[in-house]
Amino acid sequence: MAVGLFITIFLLFHRISSSNSSDEGMEPDKNSSRLEEKSVDSANDRRRLVLLLKAGIDSKVAEMSRTFSALKADFEKELNETRKENAEVERKLRSESMELKAELATKITELRAQIQSERENKTAEIAKLQADLDRMMIWVLDLDGWLYLEETASWYKFIDQRMTFDEAEAYCGGRKSHLVSIHSQEENDFVWKLPKNVGSESLFWIGLKSNPNKENAFEWTDGSSVDFTNLKVGWPDSKSHALLWSLDGKWTVWSPTDQFRFICKRSSQFK
């Protein structure tokens, strides 16, 4: 169609040009009517040429519009397909991410359970080892002259050596114990009967002493609370460290630099 339109325009243009050339060769006084006719024909040809040019332009514009519409449709189709593909990829990624999170959560739960199980197993093993150690230490202490009191879950030993208060405490400390602390009448009676083959007037260091930094308040060397006392009537006086009297199991106080035999006490937790 575009080629035919071009040929038609070319022929019209050639015709107009030929008409103009032939008009230039005529004599002015001849055939005036013919000139007018040719002038009219030429004007008509020019109008036809303009119309044909306009039609050609309109046709070209329409063709370009159709081409653009087709390209636009193809582009939108490809864009929609790309969007669908992207949406599918995003969906798969989200699905894989959720699966990965779920898998990781399961792994973490399993690891925690494993750690807890191992911790419980280790705790049980440690408890068993501690029990074995306690039984062994009980056997050793029993052979070494220590005596056990179930009420206090503690071990006691009478030391038949004379020392100052501080020396006696250091001696007990070297054996993971302290000078004895007493917290009930039953424990007092048990400790009182520990020394054997000693005179009825004998005295023994126990772990009670006054603290000058706390208005001379009494305290035990093992740090336990002073919740029981058995001091003789009229005591304490100006002296500051306690002794147990073998005559009646009562307590008295004395100068810490004097030397007496003593009693050590240790917990049954052998650490």
C-alpha positions in Angstrom: 0.0 0.0 0.0 2.8 2.4 0.9 4.5 1.7 -2.5 1.4 2.3 -4.5 0.7 5.5 -2.7 4.3 6.7 -3.4 3.9 5.9 -7.2 0.6 7.8 -7.3 2.1 10.8 -5.6 5.1 10.7 -8.0 2.9 10.6 -11.1 0.8 13.5 -9.9 3.9 15.5 -9.1 5.3 14.7 -12.6 2.1 15.7 -14.2 2.0 19.0 -12.4 5.6 19.7 -13.4 4.9 18.7 -17.1 1.9 21.0 -17.2 3.9 23.9 -15.9 6.6 23.3 -18.5 4.2 23.1 -21.4 2.5 26.3 -20.3 5.7 28.2 -20.4 6.1 27.4 -24.2 2.6 28.9 -25.2 2.0 32.3 -26.7 0.2 34.6 -24.3 -2.5 35.6 -26.7 -3.4 32.1 -27.8 -5.6 29.6 -26.3 -6.3 31.6 -23.1 -9.2 29.3 -22.3 -6.9 26.3 -22.5 -4.6 28.0 -20.0 -7.4 28.5 -17.6 -8.4 24.9 -17.9 -4.9 23.7 -17.3 -4.7 26.0 -14.3 -7.8 24.5 -12.8 -6.5 21.0 -13.5 -3.2 21.9 -11.9 -4.9 23.2 -8.8 -7.0 20.0 -8.6 -3.9 17.9 -8.9 -2.2 19.9 -6.1 -5.2 19.3 -3.9 -5.2 15.7 -4.7 -1.4 15.6 -4.0 -2.0 17.2 -0.6 -4.8 14.8 0.2 -2.7 11.8 -0.9 0.3 13.1 1.2 -2.1 13.5 4.2 -3.5 10.1 3.6 0.0 8.6 3.4 1.0 10.3 6.6 -2.2 9.2 8.4 -1.6 5.7 7.1 2.0 5.7 8.4 0.9 7.1 11.7 -1.8 4.4 12.0 0.7 1.8 11.1 3.2 3.1 13.7 0.4 3.3 16.3 -0.5 -0.4 15.6 3.2 -1.3 15.8 3.5 0.6 19.1 0.4 -1.1 20.5 1.7 -4.5 19.5 5.0 -3.7 21.1 3.3 -2.4 24.2 1.1 -5.5 24.4 4.2 -7.8 24.1 6.1 -5.8 26.7 3.2 -5.9 29.1 2.9 -9.7 28.5 6.6 -10.2 29.2 6.3 -7.9 32.2 3.4 -9.9 33.6 5.2 -13.2 33.0 8.3 -11.8 34.7 6.2 -10.7 37.7 4.7 -14.1 37.9 8.1 -15.7 37.8 9.4 -13.3 40.5 6.3 -14.1 42.7 7.0 -17.8 42.3 10.6 -17.4 43.2 9.7 -15.3 46.2 7.2 -17.9 47.3 9.7 -20.6 47.0 12.3 -18.6 48.9 9.8 -17.9 51.7 8.9 -21.6 51.8 12.5 -22.6 51.9 13.2 -20.0 54.6 10.4 -21.2 56.8 11.5 -24.8 56.3 15.1 -23.8 57.3 13.9 -22.0 60.3 11.8 -25.0 61.4 14.8 -27.3 60.9 17.0 -25.0 62.9 14.5 -24.8 65.7 14.3 -28.5 65.8 18.1 -28.8 65.9 18.3 -26.3 68.7 15.6 -28.1 70.7 17.5 -31.4 70.2 20.8 -29.9 71.2 19.2 -28.4 74.3 17.7 -31.7 75.2 21.1 -33.4 74.6 22.9 -30.9 76.8 20.3 -31.2 79.6 20.6 -35.0 79.4 24.4 -34.9 79.5 24.2 -32.4 82.4 21.9 -34.7 84.3 24.2 -37.7 83.6 27.2 -35.7 84.8 25.3 -34.6 87.9 24.4 -38.1 88.7 28.0 -39.2 88.1 29.3 -36.4 90.4 26.8 -37.4 93.0 27.9 -41.0 92.9 31.5 -40.0 93.1 30.8 -37.7 96.0 28.9 -40.6 97.8 31.9 -42.9 97.1 34.3 -40.3 98.5 32.1 -39.7 101.5 32.0 -43.5 102.3 35.8 -43.6 101.9 36.3 -40.6 104.1 34.0 -42.0 106.7 36.1 -45.2 106.8 39.3 -43.2 107.0 38.0 -40.8 109.7 36.7 -43.7 111.7 40.1 -45.3 111.6 41.7 -42.0 112.6 39.6 -41.6 115.7 36.9 -39.3 114.5 33.4 -39.9 115.8 30.2 -39.1 114.0 27.0 -37.4 115.4 24.0 -38.0 113.1 22.0 -35.0 114.6 24.6 -32.5 113.3 26.0 -34.6 110.4 29.4 -33.7 111.7 32.6 -35.5 112.8 34.4 -34.8 116.1 37.9 -35.6 117.5 39.5 -35.0 120.9 43.1 -33.9 120.6 45.2 -34.9 123.5 47.8 -32.2 123.0 48.1 -28.9 124.9 48.1 -25.7 122.7 47.0 -22.1 122.9 43.6 -21.2 121.5 45.1 -19.9 118.2 47.4 -22.9 117.8 44.5 -25.3 118.5 42.4 -23.6 115.8 45.3 -23.7 113.3 45.7 -27.4 114.1 42.1 -28.1 113.4 42.2 -26.0 110.2 45.0 -28.1 108.9 42.6 -31.0 109.0 39.7 -29.2 107.3 38.0 -28.6 110.6 37.6 -25.9 113.3 37.5 -25.9 117.1 34.2 -27.4 118.0 31.0 -25.3 117.8 28.1 -26.4 119.9 24.4 -25.7 119.0 22.3 -27.9 121.3 22.4 -29.7 124.7 22.6 -33.0 122.9 25.6 -31.9 121.0 27.1 -30.5 124.2 26.7 -33.8 126.0 28.2 -35.7 123.0 31.3 -33.4 123.0 31.6 -33.5 126.8 31.9 -37.4 126.7 34.5 -37.4 123.9 37.7 -37.1 126.1 38.7 -40.4 127.7 41.2 -41.1 130.4 41.3 -37.5 131.6 40.8 -36.1 135.0 37.4 -34.7 136.1 39.0 -31.2 136.5 40.3 -31.1 132.9 39.5 -28.2 130.6 39.3 -28.2 126.7 39.3 -25.4 124.2 36.0 -25.0 122.2 35.6 -22.6 119.3 33.8 -19.8 121.1 35.5 -16.4 121.6 34.6 -12.8 122.0 35.1 -10.2 119.2 36.5 -6.9 120.5 35.3 -5.2 117.2 31.7 -6.2 118.0 31.5 -5.1 121.6 33.0 -8.4 122.8 30.1 -10.4 121.4 30.8 -14.1 121.3 31.2 -15.9 117.9 32.2 -19.3 116.7 35.5 -19.8 114.8 33.6 -21.8 112.1 31.3 -18.8 111.4 28.1 -20.5 112.6 25.5 -18.7 114.6 25.7 -18.5 118.4 22.3 -20.1 119.1 23.2 -22.1 122.2 25.4 -21.4 125.2 26.2 -23.4 128.4 28.3 -21.0 130.4 28.8 -21.5 134.2 26.9 -19.1 136.4 29.0 -15.9 136.9 30.8 -16.2 133.6 32.0 -14.7 131.4 34.3 -12.4 133.2 37.1 -10.3 131.7 38.6 -13.3 129.9 37.5 -13.9 126.3 37.9 -17.5 125.0 35.8 -20.5 126.0 36.7 -23.8 127.5 34.5 -26.9 128.2 34.9 -28.3 131.7 35.1 -32.1 131.9 33.5 -32.1 135.4 30.0 -31.1 134.4 30.1 -30.1 130.7 29.7 -26.4 131.5 31.7 -23.7 129.8 34.1 -21.2 131.2 36.3 -18.6 129.7 40.1 -18.2 129.9 43.1 -16.3 128.5 43.8 -17.5 124.9 47.5 -17.7 125.5 47.2 -20.6 128.1 47.6 -24.1 126.7 44.8 -26.7 126.9 43.7 -29.8 125.1 40.9 -29.3 122.6 38.2 -30.8 120.3 38.0 -30.4 116.5 34.8 -30.6 114.5 34.3 -31.0 110.7 31.3 -31.3 108.3 30.5 -34.6 106.7 30.7 -32.9 103.3 34.3 -33.8 102.4 35.4 -31.0 100.1 
